[in-house]
Amino acid sequence: MYFGKNLTITISEGETVDAEYLQQMFDGKTKRDKPFFDLWDKQEFVKLIDYMDKNNLILVAGEYTFNQSWKFDNGFLVSNNNKKHEVFNFKQKSN
């Protein structure tokens, strides 16, 4: 069993958080003043980026809170007791 602290990610109105933006963050090319996905497991963060890229998704503005030990699985976060949580609100990216 893994233990972690809760992370709260805030996305502002008008901000575009897509797979490309998250990949730039992962690569260290983009920084934010407040904690974002920095404290989440790198492998899980990559799963989120891949999922969003394959499905052409962006994260909708809002506040997202989850435990840093949760795993990402096909749009859901899975807690240590294998319960799925719909934490992120996605929408199709307009071209």
Secondary structure by P-SEA (a helix, b strand, c coil): cbbbbbbbbbbcccccccaaaaaaaaaccccccccccccccaaaaaaaaaaaaaabbbbcbbbbbbbccccccccbbbccccccccccccccccc
